[in-house]
Amino acid sequence: MASHDLSVAPRPHAHPMANPGFGKRGASGQSPRRADDFAHLPRREAAIAAYIDRLPDGTAIDAKTIAKFLGDRP
């Protein structure tokens, strides 16, 4: 199995939007982002979580779409 470096995620604006009423939603009262938000996770999972966190509201974040954007990276 090839090892992928997920530390540099693709630009969030390249990610497709979900149908209206679906997709990523921000949490009210959420604290501002910090560099160590996902430090407790393994490196790969932290990179995926950080990628999703940077996406705008309404973005498609289903498993197949995330895998399509992050799974085939060299």
CHARMM internal coordinates of N, CA and C (Angstrom, degrees):
IC EDIT
DIST 1 N 1 CA 1.4456
DIST 1 CA 1 C 1.5266
ANGL 1 N 1 CA 1 C 108.41
DIST 1 C 2 N 1.2922
ANGL 1 CA 1 C 2 N 116.51
DIHE 1 N 1 CA 1 C 2 N 131.34
DIST 2 N 2 CA 1.4583
ANGL 1 C 2 N 2 CA 121.51
DIHE 1 CA 1 C 2 N 2 CA -179.25
DIST 2 CA 2 C 1.5211
ANGL 2 N 2 CA 2 C 110.62
DIHE 1 C 2 N 2 CA 2 C -75.80
DIST 2 C 3 N 1.3075
ANGL 2 CA 2 C 3 N 115.15
DIHE 2 N 2 CA 2 C 3 N 145.63
DIST 3 N 3 CA 1.4571
ANGL 2 C 3 N 3 CA 120.61
DIHE 2 CA 2 C 3 N 3 CA 177.92
DIST 3 CA 3 C 1.5186
ANGL 3 N 3 CA 3 C 108.79
DIHE 2 C 3 N 3 CA 3 C -93.57
DIST 3 C 4 N 1.3192
ANGL 3 CA 3 C 4 N 117.09
DIHE 3 N 3 CA 3 C 4 N 130.97
DIST 4 N 4 CA 1.4529
ANGL 3 C 4 N 4 CA 121.96
DIHE 3 CA 3 C 4 N 4 CA 179.76
DIST 4 CA 4 C 1.5177
ANGL 4 N 4 CA 4 C 109.82
DIHE 3 C 4 N 4 CA 4 C -109.39
DIST 4 C 5 N 1.3153
ANGL 4 CA 4 C 5 N 116.20
DIHE 4 N 4 CA 4 C 5 N 140.92
DIST 5 N 5 CA 1.4559
ANGL 4 C 5 N 5 CA 121.02
DIHE 4 CA 4 C 5 N 5 CA 175.33
DIST 5 CA 5 C 1.5163
ANGL 5 N 5 CA 5 C 107.79
DIHE 4 C 5 N 5 CA 5 C -93.88
DIST 5 C 6 N 1.3392
ANGL 5 CA 5 C 6 N 116.85
DIHE 5 N 5 CA 5 C 6 N 104.61
DIST 6 N 6 CA 1.4537
ANGL 5 C 6 N 6 CA 121.57
DIHE 5 CA 5 C 6 N 6 CA -177.36
DIST 6 CA 6 C 1.5185
ANGL 6 N 6 CA 6 C 112.39
DIHE 5 C 6 N 6 CA 6 C -96.35
DIST 6 C 7 N 1.3233
ANGL 6 CA 6 C 7 N 116.97
DIHE 6 N 6 CA 6 C 7 N 12.45
DIST 7 N 7 CA 1.4566
ANGL 6 C 7 N 7 CA 119.23
DIHE 6 CA 6 C 7 N 7 CA -177.03
DIST 7 CA 7 C 1.5270
ANGL 7 N 7 CA 7 C 112.09
DIHE 6 C 7 N 7 CA 7 C -70.41
DIST 7 C 8 N 1.3185
ANGL 7 CA 7 C 8 N 117.19
DIHE 7 N 7 CA 7 C 8 N -22.01
DIST 8 N 8 CA 1.4558
ANGL 7 C 8 N 8 CA 120.59
DIHE 7 CA 7 C 8 N 8 CA 177.95
DIST 8 CA 8 C 1.5196
ANGL 8 N 8 CA 8 C 107.21
DIHE 7 C 8 N 8 CA 8 C -114.65
DIST 8 C 9 N 1.3140
ANGL 8 CA 8 C 9 N 116.19
DIHE 8 N 8 CA 8 C 9 N 100.41
DIST 9 N 9 CA 1.4575
ANGL 8 C 9 N 9 CA 121.18
DIHE 8 CA 8 C 9 N 9 CA -178.19
DIST 9 CA 9 C 1.5199
ANGL 9 N 9 CA 9 C 110.67
DIHE 8 C 9 N 9 CA 9 C -81.46
DIST 9 C 10 N 1.3415
ANGL 9 CA 9 C 10 N 116.62
DIHE 9 N 9 CA 9 C 10 N 152.78
DIST 10 N 10 CA 1.4582
ANGL 9 C 10 N 10 CA 118.22
DIHE 9 CA 9 C 10 N 10 CA 175.86
DIST 10 CA 10 C 1.5203
ANGL 10 N 10 CA 10 C 110.82
DIHE 9 C 10 N 10 CA 10 C -63.87
DIST 10 C 11 N 1.3242
ANGL 10 CA 10 C 11 N 116.77
DIHE 10 N 10 CA 10 C 11 N 160.87
DIST 11 N 11 CA 1.4621
ANGL 10 C 11 N 11 CA 120.60
DIHE 10 CA 10 C 11 N 11 CA -178.89
DIST 11 CA 11 C 1.5238
ANGL 11 N 11 CA 11 C 110.09
DIHE 10 C 11 N 11 CA 11 C -60.76
DIST 11 C 12 N 1.3321
ANGL 11 CA 11 C 12 N 118.42
DIHE 11 N 11 CA 11 C 12 N 131.14
DIST 12 N 12 CA 1.4601
ANGL 11 C 12 N 12 CA 121.43
DIHE 11 CA 11 C 12 N 12 CA -178.15
DIST 12 CA 12 C 1.5140
ANGL 12 N 12 CA 12 C 114.74
DIHE 11 C 12 N 12 CA 12 C -58.00
DIST 12 C 13 N 1.3505
ANGL 12 CA 12 C 13 N 119.27
DIHE 12 N 12 CA 12 C 13 N -30.63
DIST 13 N 13 CA 1.4575
ANGL 12 C 13 N 13 CA 119.12
DIHE 12 CA 12 C 13 N 13 CA -176.86
DIST 13 CA 13 C 1.5227
ANGL 13 N 13 CA 13 C 112.44
DIHE 12 C 13 N 13 CA 13 C -69.32
DIST 13 C 14 N 1.3342
ANGL 13 CA 13 C 14 N 118.95
DIHE 13 N 13 CA 13 C 14 N -12.52
DIST 14 N 14 CA 1.4547
ANGL 13 C 14 N 14 CA 122.02
DIHE 13 CA 13 C 14 N 14 CA 178.19
DIST 14 CA 14 C 1.5322
ANGL 14 N 14 CA 14 C 110.77
DIHE 13 C 14 N 14 CA 14 C -80.99
DIST 14 C 15 N 1.2901
ANGL 14 CA 14 C 15 N 117.23
DIHE 14 N 14 CA 14 C 15 N -9.75
DIST 15 N 15 CA 1.4578
ANGL 14 C 15 N 15 CA 123.23
DIHE 14 CA 14 C 15 N 15 CA -176.75
DIST 15 CA 15 C 1.5325
ANGL 15 N 15 CA 15 C 109.49
DIHE 14 C 15 N 15 CA 15 C -82.32
DIST 15 C 16 N 1.3572
ANGL 15 CA 15 C 16 N 119.04
DIHE 15 N 15 CA 15 C 16 N 139.24
DIST 16 N 16 CA 1.4710
ANGL 15 C 16 N 16 CA 120.45
DIHE 15 CA 15 C 16 N 16 CA -177.39
DIST 16 CA 16 C 1.5257
ANGL 16 N 16 CA 16 C 113.33
DIHE 15 C 16 N 16 CA 16 C -72.12
DIST 16 C 17 N 1.3133
ANGL 16 CA 16 C 17 N 114.59
DIHE 16 N 16 CA 16 C 17 N 154.54
DIST 17 N 17 CA 1.4646
ANGL 16 C 17 N 17 CA 121.17
DIHE 16 CA 16 C 17 N 17 CA 176.06
DIST 17 CA 17 C 1.5276
ANGL 17 N 17 CA 17 C 109.14
DIHE 16 C 17 N 17 CA 17 C -86.68
DIST 17 C 18 N 1.3181
ANGL 17 CA 17 C 18 N 116.19
DIHE 17 N 17 CA 17 C 18 N 151.55
DIST 18 N 18 CA 1.4601
ANGL 17 C 18 N 18 CA 122.28
DIHE 17 CA 17 C 18 N 18 CA 177.64
DIST 18 CA 18 C 1.5243
ANGL 18 N 18 CA 18 C 109.25
DIHE 17 C 18 N 18 CA 18 C -84.21
DIST 18 C 19 N 1.3180
ANGL 18 CA 18 C 19 N 115.92
DIHE 18 N 18 CA 18 C 19 N 168.46
DIST 19 N 19 CA 1.4587
ANGL 18 C 19 N 19 CA 120.32
DIHE 18 CA 18 C 19 N 19 CA 173.90
DIST 19 CA 19 C 1.5193
ANGL 19 N 19 CA 19 C 108.70
DIHE 18 C 19 N 19 CA 19 C -62.05
DIST 19 C 20 N 1.3373
ANGL 19 CA 19 C 20 N 117.67
DIHE 19 N 19 CA 19 C 20 N 150.56
DIST 20 N 20 CA 1.4697
ANGL 19 C 20 N 20 CA 120.30
DIHE 19 CA 19 C 20 N 20 CA 179.75
DIST 20 CA 20 C 1.5295
ANGL 20 N 20 CA 20 C 112.14
DIHE 19 C 20 N 20 CA 20 C -52.69
DIST 20 C 21 N 1.3302
ANGL 20 CA 20 C 21 N 116.57
DIHE 20 N 20 CA 20 C 21 N 134.44
DIST 21 N 21 CA 1.4560
ANGL 20 C 21 N 21 CA 121.79
DIHE 20 CA 20 C 21 N 21 CA -179.18
DIST 21 CA 21 C 1.5170
ANGL 21 N 21 CA 21 C 113.93
DIHE 20 C 21 N 21 CA 21 C 91.29
DIST 21 C 22 N 1.3178
ANGL 21 CA 21 C 22 N 117.12
DIHE 21 N 21 CA 21 C 22 N -6.45
DIST 22 N 22 CA 1.4595
ANGL 21 C 22 N 22 CA 121.34
DIHE 21 CA 21 C 22 N 22 CA 179.97
DIST 22 CA 22 C 1.5210
ANGL 22 N 22 CA 22 C 108.47
DIHE 21 C 22 N 22 CA 22 C -122.34
DIST 22 C 23 N 1.3023
ANGL 22 CA 22 C 23 N 117.06
DIHE 22 N 22 CA 22 C 23 N 178.53
DIST 23 N 23 CA 1.4590
ANGL 22 C 23 N 23 CA 120.96
DIHE 22 CA 22 C 23 N 23 CA 176.05
DIST 23 CA 23 C 1.5127
ANGL 23 N 23 CA 23 C 112.84
DIHE 22 C 23 N 23 CA 23 C 95.63
DIST 23 C 24 N 1.3153
ANGL 23 CA 23 C 24 N 114.39
DIHE 23 N 23 CA 23 C 24 N -173.00
DIST 24 N 24 CA 1.4594
ANGL 23 C 24 N 24 CA 121.70
DIHE 23 CA 23 C 24 N 24 CA -177.12
DIST 24 CA 24 C 1.5223
ANGL 24 N 24 CA 24 C 110.56
DIHE 23 C 24 N 24 CA 24 C -65.71
DIST 24 C 25 N 1.3210
ANGL 24 CA 24 C 25 N 115.12
DIHE 24 N 24 CA 24 C 25 N 138.48
DIST 25 N 25 CA 1.4639
ANGL 24 C 25 N 25 CA 121.24
DIHE 24 CA 24 C 25 N 25 CA 176.28
DIST 25 CA 25 C 1.5171
ANGL 25 N 25 CA 25 C 108.71
DIHE 24 C 25 N 25 CA 25 C -129.76
DIST 25 C 26 N 1.2905
ANGL 25 CA 25 C 26 N 116.15
DIHE 25 N 25 CA 25 C 26 N 135.55
DIST 26 N 26 CA 1.4586
ANGL 25 C 26 N 26 CA 120.99
DIHE 25 CA 25 C 26 N 26 CA 177.15
DIST 26 CA 26 C 1.5235
ANGL 26 N 26 CA 26 C 110.61
DIHE 25 C 26 N 26 CA 26 C -73.33
DIST 26 C 27 N 1.3154
ANGL 26 CA 26 C 27 N 115.84
DIHE 26 N 26 CA 26 C 27 N 151.36
DIST 27 N 27 CA 1.4601
ANGL 26 C 27 N 27 CA 121.51
DIHE 26 CA 26 C 27 N 27 CA 178.20
DIST 27 CA 27 C 1.5234
ANGL 27 N 27 CA 27 C 109.07
DIHE 26 C 27 N 27 CA 27 C -94.90
DIST 27 C 28 N 1.3162
ANGL 27 CA 27 C 28 N 116.01
DIHE 27 N 27 CA 27 C 28 N 130.35
DIST 28 N 28 CA 1.4644
ANGL 27 C 28 N 28 CA 118.25
DIHE 27 CA 27 C 28 N 28 CA 178.47
DIST 28 CA 28 C 1.5229
ANGL 28 N 28 CA 28 C 109.58
DIHE 27 C 28 N 28 CA 28 C -66.44
DIST 28 C 29 N 1.2981
ANGL 28 CA 28 C 29 N 116.17
DIHE 28 N 28 CA 28 C 29 N 140.84
DIST 29 N 29 CA 1.4618
ANGL 28 C 29 N 29 CA 121.03
DIHE 28 CA 28 C 29 N 29 CA 179.56
DIST 29 CA 29 C 1.5170
ANGL 29 N 29 CA 29 C 114.05
DIHE 28 C 29 N 29 CA 29 C 75.88
DIST 29 C 30 N 1.3178
ANGL 29 CA 29 C 30 N 117.47
DIHE 29 N 29 CA 29 C 30 N 13.41
DIST 30 N 30 CA 1.4567
ANGL 29 C 30 N 30 CA 120.64
DIHE 29 CA 29 C 30 N 30 CA -179.38
DIST 30 CA 30 C 1.5192
ANGL 30 N 30 CA 30 C 110.15
DIHE 29 C 30 N 30 CA 30 C -69.79
DIST 30 C 31 N 1.3103
ANGL 30 CA 30 C 31 N 116.91
DIHE 30 N 30 CA 30 C 31 N 137.04
DIST 31 N 31 CA 1.4601
ANGL 30 C 31 N 31 CA 121.64
DIHE 30 CA 30 C 31 N 31 CA 177.85
DIST 31 CA 31 C 1.5239
ANGL 31 N 31 CA 31 C 110.30
DIHE 30 C 31 N 31 CA 31 C -66.70
DIST 31 C 32 N 1.3314
ANGL 31 CA 31 C 32 N 117.40
DIHE 31 N 31 CA 31 C 32 N 154.02
DIST 32 N 32 CA 1.4660
ANGL 31 C 32 N 32 CA 120.02
DIHE 31 CA 31 C 32 N 32 CA 176.00
DIST 32 CA 32 C 1.5298
ANGL 32 N 32 CA 32 C 110.42
DIHE 31 C 32 N 32 CA 32 C -60.65
DIST 32 C 33 N 1.3269
ANGL 32 CA 32 C 33 N 115.77
DIHE 32 N 32 CA 32 C 33 N 155.04
DIST 33 N 33 CA 1.4693
ANGL 32 C 33 N 33 CA 120.55
DIHE 32 CA 32 C 33 N 33 CA 179.46
DIST 33 CA 33 C 1.5230
ANGL 33 N 33 CA 33 C 110.54
DIHE 32 C 33 N 33 CA 33 C -63.02
DIST 33 C 34 N 1.3375
ANGL 33 CA 33 C 34 N 113.87
DIHE 33 N 33 CA 33 C 34 N 144.69
DIST 34 N 34 CA 1.4687
ANGL 33 C 34 N 34 CA 120.75
DIHE 33 CA 33 C 34 N 34 CA 174.96
DIST 34 CA 34 C 1.5214
ANGL 34 N 34 CA 34 C 107.98
DIHE 33 C 34 N 34 CA 34 C -129.69
DIST 34 C 35 N 1.3005
ANGL 34 CA 34 C 35 N 116.87
DIHE 34 N 34 CA 34 C 35 N 155.49
DIST 35 N 35 CA 1.4639
ANGL 34 C 35 N 35 CA 121.60
DIHE 34 CA 34 C 35 N 35 CA -178.35
DIST 35 CA 35 C 1.5266
ANGL 35 N 35 CA 35 C 112.22
DIHE 34 C 35 N 35 CA 35 C -62.35
DIST 35 C 36 N 1.3203
ANGL 35 CA 35 C 36 N 117.84
DIHE 35 N 35 CA 35 C 36 N -28.70
DIST 36 N 36 CA 1.4734
ANGL 35 C 36 N 36 CA 120.37
DIHE 35 CA 35 C 36 N 36 CA -175.85
DIST 36 CA 36 C 1.5329
ANGL 36 N 36 CA 36 C 113.36
DIHE 35 C 36 N 36 CA 36 C -101.31
DIST 36 C 37 N 1.3288
ANGL 36 CA 36 C 37 N 118.31
DIHE 36 N 36 CA 36 C 37 N 18.17
DIST 37 N 37 CA 1.4629
ANGL 36 C 37 N 37 CA 120.99
DIHE 36 CA 36 C 37 N 37 CA -178.60
DIST 37 CA 37 C 1.5270
ANGL 37 N 37 CA 37 C 113.06
DIHE 36 C 37 N 37 CA 37 C -55.15
DIST 37 C 38 N 1.3032
ANGL 37 CA 37 C 38 N 117.35
DIHE 37 N 37 CA 37 C 38 N -38.11
DIST 38 N 38 CA 1.4620
ANGL 37 C 38 N 38 CA 120.59
DIHE 37 CA 37 C 38 N 38 CA -175.25
DIST 38 CA 38 C 1.5341
ANGL 38 N 38 CA 38 C 111.75
DIHE 37 C 38 N 38 CA 38 C -115.31
DIST 38 C 39 N 1.3147
ANGL 38 CA 38 C 39 N 117.20
DIHE 38 N 38 CA 38 C 39 N 21.98
DIST 39 N 39 CA 1.4665
ANGL 38 C 39 N 39 CA 121.79
DIHE 38 CA 38 C 39 N 39 CA -176.98
DIST 39 CA 39 C 1.5254
ANGL 39 N 39 CA 39 C 112.73
DIHE 38 C 39 N 39 CA 39 C -63.55
DIST 39 C 40 N 1.3243
ANGL 39 CA 39 C 40 N 117.21
DIHE 39 N 39 CA 39 C 40 N -24.13
DIST 40 N 40 CA 1.4618
ANGL 39 C 40 N 40 CA 120.59
DIHE 39 CA 39 C 40 N 40 CA -178.75
DIST 40 CA 40 C 1.5284
ANGL 40 N 40 CA 40 C 112.39
DIHE 39 C 40 N 40 CA 40 C -78.05
DIST 40 C 41 N 1.3333
ANGL 40 CA 40 C 41 N 117.30
DIHE 40 N 40 CA 40 C 41 N -10.05
DIST 41 N 41 CA 1.4611
ANGL 40 C 41 N 41 CA 121.70
DIHE 40 CA 40 C 41 N 41 CA -179.28
DIST 41 CA 41 C 1.5208
ANGL 41 N 41 CA 41 C 111.04
DIHE 40 C 41 N 41 CA 41 C -93.17
DIST 41 C 42 N 1.3435
ANGL 41 CA 41 C 42 N 116.99
DIHE 41 N 41 CA 41 C 42 N 155.58
DIST 42 N 42 CA 1.4682
ANGL 41 C 42 N 42 CA 119.24
DIHE 41 CA 41 C 42 N 42 CA 171.68
DIST 42 CA 42 C 1.5286
ANGL 42 N 42 CA 42 C 109.66
DIHE 41 C 42 N 42 CA 42 C -59.60
DIST 42 C 43 N 1.3129
ANGL 42 CA 42 C 43 N 117.13
DIHE 42 N 42 CA 42 C 43 N 158.18
DIST 43 N 43 CA 1.4694
ANGL 42 C 43 N 43 CA 122.32
DIHE 42 CA 42 C 43 N 43 CA -171.81
DIST 43 CA 43 C 1.5356
ANGL 43 N 43 CA 43 C 112.87
DIHE 42 C 43 N 43 CA 43 C -54.38
DIST 43 C 44 N 1.3186
ANGL 43 CA 43 C 44 N 117.61
DIHE 43 N 43 CA 43 C 44 N -47.51
DIST 44 N 44 CA 1.4687
ANGL 43 C 44 N 44 CA 121.00
DIHE 43 CA 43 C 44 N 44 CA -177.70
DIST 44 CA 44 C 1.5236
ANGL 44 N 44 CA 44 C 110.94
DIHE 43 C 44 N 44 CA 44 C -63.27
DIST 44 C 45 N 1.3213
ANGL 44 CA 44 C 45 N 117.01
DIHE 44 N 44 CA 44 C 45 N -47.48
DIST 45 N 45 CA 1.4588
ANGL 44 C 45 N 45 CA 121.29
DIHE 44 CA 44 C 45 N 45 CA -179.56
DIST 45 CA 45 C 1.5212
ANGL 45 N 45 CA 45 C 111.22
DIHE 44 C 45 N 45 CA 45 C -65.18
DIST 45 C 46 N 1.3290
ANGL 45 CA 45 C 46 N 116.69
DIHE 45 N 45 CA 45 C 46 N -37.05
DIST 46 N 46 CA 1.4685
ANGL 45 C 46 N 46 CA 120.60
DIHE 45 CA 45 C 46 N 46 CA 177.50
DIST 46 CA 46 C 1.5295
ANGL 46 N 46 CA 46 C 110.67
DIHE 45 C 46 N 46 CA 46 C -64.30
DIST 46 C 47 N 1.3253
ANGL 46 CA 46 C 47 N 117.51
DIHE 46 N 46 CA 46 C 47 N -38.92
DIST 47 N 47 CA 1.4675
ANGL 46 C 47 N 47 CA 121.13
DIHE 46 CA 46 C 47 N 47 CA 178.83
DIST 47 CA 47 C 1.5245
ANGL 47 N 47 CA 47 C 110.62
DIHE 46 C 47 N 47 CA 47 C -65.80
DIST 47 C 48 N 1.3218
ANGL 47 CA 47 C 48 N 117.66
DIHE 47 N 47 CA 47 C 48 N -41.32
DIST 48 N 48 CA 1.4639
ANGL 47 C 48 N 48 CA 121.24
DIHE 47 CA 47 C 48 N 48 CA 178.42
DIST 48 CA 48 C 1.5235
ANGL 48 N 48 CA 48 C 110.29
DIHE 47 C 48 N 48 CA 48 C -65.86
DIST 48 C 49 N 1.3331
ANGL 48 CA 48 C 49 N 117.00
DIHE 48 N 48 CA 48 C 49 N -45.11
DIST 49 N 49 CA 1.4681
ANGL 48 C 49 N 49 CA 120.86
DIHE 48 CA 48 C 49 N 49 CA 179.44
DIST 49 CA 49 C 1.5224
ANGL 49 N 49 CA 49 C 110.96
DIHE 48 C 49 N 49 CA 49 C -62.25
DIST 49 C 50 N 1.3155
ANGL 49 CA 49 C 50 N 117.64
DIHE 49 N 49 CA 49 C 50 N -41.41
DIST 50 N 50 CA 1.4614
ANGL 49 C 50 N 50 CA 121.03
DIHE 49 CA 49 C 50 N 50 CA 179.22
DIST 50 CA 50 C 1.5280
ANGL 50 N 50 CA 50 C 110.88
DIHE 49 C 50 N 50 CA 50 C -66.08
DIST 50 C 51 N 1.3306
ANGL 50 CA 50 C 51 N 116.96
DIHE 50 N 50 CA 50 C 51 N -38.55
DIST 51 N 51 CA 1.4662
ANGL 50 C 51 N 51 CA 121.02
DIHE 50 CA 50 C 51 N 51 CA 177.04
DIST 51 CA 51 C 1.5246
ANGL 51 N 51 CA 51 C 110.50
DIHE 50 C 51 N 51 CA 51 C -60.70
DIST 51 C 52 N 1.3278
ANGL 51 CA 51 C 52 N 116.64
DIHE 51 N 51 CA 51 C 52 N -49.23
DIST 52 N 52 CA 1.4662
ANGL 51 C 52 N 52 CA 120.97
DIHE 51 CA 51 C 52 N 52 CA -179.78
DIST 52 CA 52 C 1.5272
ANGL 52 N 52 CA 52 C 110.17
DIHE 51 C 52 N 52 CA 52 C -63.67
DIST 52 C 53 N 1.3181
ANGL 52 CA 52 C 53 N 117.38
DIHE 52 N 52 CA 52 C 53 N -39.11
DIST 53 N 53 CA 1.4623
ANGL 52 C 53 N 53 CA 121.06
DIHE 52 CA 52 C 53 N 53 CA -179.25
DIST 53 CA 53 C 1.5258
ANGL 53 N 53 CA 53 C 112.02
DIHE 52 C 53 N 53 CA 53 C -61.90
DIST 53 C 54 N 1.3352
ANGL 53 CA 53 C 54 N 117.51
DIHE 53 N 53 CA 53 C 54 N -32.44
DIST 54 N 54 CA 1.4661
ANGL 53 C 54 N 54 CA 121.44
DIHE 53 CA 53 C 54 N 54 CA -178.95
DIST 54 CA 54 C 1.5191
ANGL 54 N 54 CA 54 C 113.66
DIHE 53 C 54 N 54 CA 54 C -80.95
DIST 54 C 55 N 1.3220
ANGL 54 CA 54 C 55 N 117.89
DIHE 54 N 54 CA 54 C 55 N -13.62
DIST 55 N 55 CA 1.4653
ANGL 54 C 55 N 55 CA 120.40
DIHE 54 CA 54 C 55 N 55 CA -178.71
DIST 55 CA 55 C 1.5256
ANGL 55 N 55 CA 55 C 110.66
DIHE 54 C 55 N 55 CA 55 C -70.60
DIST 55 C 56 N 1.3288
ANGL 55 CA 55 C 56 N 117.52
DIHE 55 N 55 CA 55 C 56 N 147.37
DIST 56 N 56 CA 1.4686
ANGL 55 C 56 N 56 CA 120.10
DIHE 55 CA 55 C 56 N 56 CA 178.95
DIST 56 CA 56 C 1.5332
ANGL 56 N 56 CA 56 C 111.56
DIHE 55 C 56 N 56 CA 56 C -74.15
DIST 56 C 57 N 1.3307
ANGL 56 CA 56 C 57 N 116.45
DIHE 56 N 56 CA 56 C 57 N 160.40
DIST 57 N 57 CA 1.4574
ANGL 56 C 57 N 57 CA 121.06
DIHE 56 CA 56 C 57 N 57 CA 176.37
DIST 57 CA 57 C 1.5248
ANGL 57 N 57 CA 57 C 109.93
DIHE 56 C 57 N 57 CA 57 C -57.69
DIST 57 C 58 N 1.3304
ANGL 57 CA 57 C 58 N 115.59
DIHE 57 N 57 CA 57 C 58 N 142.80
DIST 58 N 58 CA 1.4564
ANGL 57 C 58 N 58 CA 121.35
DIHE 57 CA 57 C 58 N 58 CA 178.93
DIST 58 CA 58 C 1.5148
ANGL 58 N 58 CA 58 C 114.08
DIHE 57 C 58 N 58 CA 58 C 91.54
DIST 58 C 59 N 1.3191
ANGL 58 CA 58 C 59 N 117.08
DIHE 58 N 58 CA 58 C 59 N -3.73
DIST 59 N 59 CA 1.4611
ANGL 58 C 59 N 59 CA 121.14
DIHE 58 CA 58 C 59 N 59 CA -179.43
DIST 59 CA 59 C 1.5224
ANGL 59 N 59 CA 59 C 110.18
DIHE 58 C 59 N 59 CA 59 C -74.95
DIST 59 C 60 N 1.3271
ANGL 59 CA 59 C 60 N 116.10
DIHE 59 N 59 CA 59 C 60 N 143.06
DIST 60 N 60 CA 1.4637
ANGL 59 C 60 N 60 CA 121.42
DIHE 59 CA 59 C 60 N 60 CA 176.96
DIST 60 CA 60 C 1.5254
ANGL 60 N 60 CA 60 C 109.14
DIHE 59 C 60 N 60 CA 60 C -69.46
DIST 60 C 61 N 1.3334
ANGL 60 CA 60 C 61 N 117.09
DIHE 60 N 60 CA 60 C 61 N 122.38
DIST 61 N 61 CA 1.4661
ANGL 60 C 61 N 61 CA 120.53
DIHE 60 CA 60 C 61 N 61 CA -179.53
DIST 61 CA 61 C 1.5297
ANGL 61 N 61 CA 61 C 111.59
DIHE 60 C 61 N 61 CA 61 C -126.80
DIST 61 C 62 N 1.3226
ANGL 61 CA 61 C 62 N 116.56
DIHE 61 N 61 CA 61 C 62 N 26.00
DIST 62 N 62 CA 1.4628
ANGL 61 C 62 N 62 CA 118.79
DIHE 61 CA 61 C 62 N 62 CA 176.36
DIST 62 CA 62 C 1.5305
ANGL 62 N 62 CA 62 C 109.40
DIHE 61 C 62 N 62 CA 62 C -69.52
DIST 62 C 63 N 1.3236
ANGL 62 CA 62 C 63 N 116.72
DIHE 62 N 62 CA 62 C 63 N 160.30
DIST 63 N 63 CA 1.4664
ANGL 62 C 63 N 63 CA 121.90
DIHE 62 CA 62 C 63 N 63 CA -173.70
DIST 63 CA 63 C 1.5215
ANGL 63 N 63 CA 63 C 112.21
DIHE 62 C 63 N 63 CA 63 C -58.77
DIST 63 C 64 N 1.3335
ANGL 63 CA 63 C 64 N 118.11
DIHE 63 N 63 CA 63 C 64 N -41.10
DIST 64 N 64 CA 1.4642
ANGL 63 C 64 N 64 CA 120.31
DIHE 63 CA 63 C 64 N 64 CA -178.23
DIST 64 CA 64 C 1.5303
ANGL 64 N 64 CA 64 C 111.61
DIHE 63 C 64 N 64 CA 64 C -66.43
DIST 64 C 65 N 1.3185
ANGL 64 CA 64 C 65 N 116.96
DIHE 64 N 64 CA 64 C 65 N -39.25
DIST 65 N 65 CA 1.4652
ANGL 64 C 65 N 65 CA 119.46
DIHE 64 CA 64 C 65 N 65 CA 179.64
DIST 65 CA 65 C 1.5216
ANGL 65 N 65 CA 65 C 110.93
DIHE 64 C 65 N 65 CA 65 C -69.46
DIST 65 C 66 N 1.3267
ANGL 65 CA 65 C 66 N 117.03
DIHE 65 N 65 CA 65 C 66 N -43.20
DIST 66 N 66 CA 1.4651
ANGL 65 C 66 N 66 CA 120.12
DIHE 65 CA 65 C 66 N 66 CA 177.65
DIST 66 CA 66 C 1.5249
ANGL 66 N 66 CA 66 C 110.16
DIHE 65 C 66 N 66 CA 66 C -61.54
DIST 66 C 67 N 1.3361
ANGL 66 CA 66 C 67 N 117.30
DIHE 66 N 66 CA 66 C 67 N -44.47
DIST 67 N 67 CA 1.4647
ANGL 66 C 67 N 67 CA 120.96
DIHE 66 CA 66 C 67 N 67 CA 179.31
DIST 67 CA 67 C 1.5252
ANGL 67 N 67 CA 67 C 111.34
DIHE 66 C 67 N 67 CA 67 C -62.14
DIST 67 C 68 N 1.3214
ANGL 67 CA 67 C 68 N 116.82
DIHE 67 N 67 CA 67 C 68 N -37.59
DIST 68 N 68 CA 1.4532
ANGL 67 C 68 N 68 CA 121.01
DIHE 67 CA 67 C 68 N 68 CA 179.32
DIST 68 CA 68 C 1.5367
ANGL 68 N 68 CA 68 C 110.81
DIHE 67 C 68 N 68 CA 68 C -62.34
DIST 68 C 69 N 1.3055
ANGL 68 CA 68 C 69 N 117.26
DIHE 68 N 68 CA 68 C 69 N -39.18
DIST 69 N 69 CA 1.4624
ANGL 68 C 69 N 69 CA 121.07
DIHE 68 CA 68 C 69 N 69 CA -177.54
DIST 69 CA 69 C 1.5190
ANGL 69 N 69 CA 69 C 113.47
DIHE 68 C 69 N 69 CA 69 C -84.88
DIST 69 C 70 N 1.3101
ANGL 69 CA 69 C 70 N 117.99
DIHE 69 N 69 CA 69 C 70 N -28.56
DIST 70 N 70 CA 1.4685
ANGL 69 C 70 N 70 CA 119.65
DIHE 69 CA 69 C 70 N 70 CA -176.17
DIST 70 CA 70 C 1.5312
ANGL 70 N 70 CA 70 C 113.61
DIHE 69 C 70 N 70 CA 70 C -111.57
DIST 70 C 71 N 1.3139
ANGL 70 CA 70 C 71 N 117.90
DIHE 70 N 70 CA 70 C 71 N -15.20
DIST 71 N 71 CA 1.4589
ANGL 70 C 71 N 71 CA 121.30
DIHE 70 CA 70 C 71 N 71 CA -173.77
DIST 71 CA 71 C 1.5035
ANGL 71 N 71 CA 71 C 115.79
DIHE 70 C 71 N 71 CA 71 C -79.66
DIST 71 C 72 N 1.3054
ANGL 71 CA 71 C 72 N 119.14
DIHE 71 N 71 CA 71 C 72 N -30.31
DIST 72 N 72 CA 1.4549
ANGL 71 C 72 N 72 CA 121.49
DIHE 71 CA 71 C 72 N 72 CA -174.95
DIST 72 CA 72 C 1.5107
ANGL 72 N 72 CA 72 C 113.32
DIHE 71 C 72 N 72 CA 72 C -104.14
DIST 72 C 73 N 1.3020
ANGL 72 CA 72 C 73 N 116.64
DIHE 72 N 72 CA 72 C 73 N 31.69
DIST 73 N 73 CA 1.4603
ANGL 72 C 73 N 73 CA 120.38
DIHE 72 CA 72 C 73 N 73 CA -177.89
DIST 73 CA 73 C 1.5126
ANGL 73 N 73 CA 73 C 110.45
DIHE 72 C 73 N 73 CA 73 C -85.07
DIST 73 C 74 N 1.3235
ANGL 73 CA 73 C 74 N 117.43
DIHE 73 N 73 CA 73 C 74 N 139.11
DIST 74 N 74 CA 1.4821
ANGL 73 C 74 N 74 CA 120.71
DIHE 73 CA 73 C 74 N 74 CA 179.36
DIST 74 CA 74 C 1.4990
ANGL 74 N 74 CA 74 C 112.47
DIHE 73 C 74 N 74 CA 74 C -68.01
END
COOR INIT
IC SEED 1 N 1 CA 1 C
IC BUILD
